[in-house]
Amino acid sequence: MPDVVISSLTFAYGKKTVFNGFSATFNGPGVYLLTGPSGCGKTTLLRLIAELEKAAPDAVKVSDPVAFAFQEYRLFPTVSALRNVTAVRAPKTKEEAERNDAEALSLLLSLGLSEADANALPDELSGGMKQRVSLARALFSPHPIKLLDEVTKELDPASIGRVLERIAIAAKNSLILFSTHHPEDCEKLGAARVELPPLN
């Protein structure tokens, strides 16, 4: 069972304290919504879990590898959307590579992209499409802990619905931490809600 345990976390950027003794436990499979006012540390918490920021020893314990869907997309610019998604798996055979391609394409189609979009370079896609490709890559990853940072922020209601459906499917076998400013959009997930404390 994937889990993340935060114990008395204190963290600051220079003189700006983001967390002061914050504790929480996230057990999977399932979805947790990280909510709170802008600047309260939602993205910072995800970065600490992913070890992109350095926490004090034993303040953040993570049971398994993580996949991260960033707000900034971070797509590989010289390969197609499909190849951005399949990049997170290393097939051992031609047959496995073909299965990966088919599964990744099906995932992108389920998120509202077309086959032409899947074969396009990231710069040929809109911001909302790039966001869905970034999400698809995290969902396609074999890593059982998935960190999703504001992955619905540029999407229309129909696209949000598709995204939430895929997150719900992934949550059957993964621990998903999903930061959002709009938890009301995510009620259908039946997710636990964790309100981060405001900065002092």
Secondary structure by P-SEA (a helix, b strand, c coil): ccbbbbcbbbbbcccccccccccccccccbbbbbbccccccaaaaaaaaacccccccccccccbbbbbbcccccccccccaaaaaacccccccaaaaaaaaaaaaaaaaaacccccccccccccccaaaaaaaaaaaaaaccccbbbbccccccccaaaaaaaaaaaaaaacccbbbbbbccccccccccbbbbbccccc
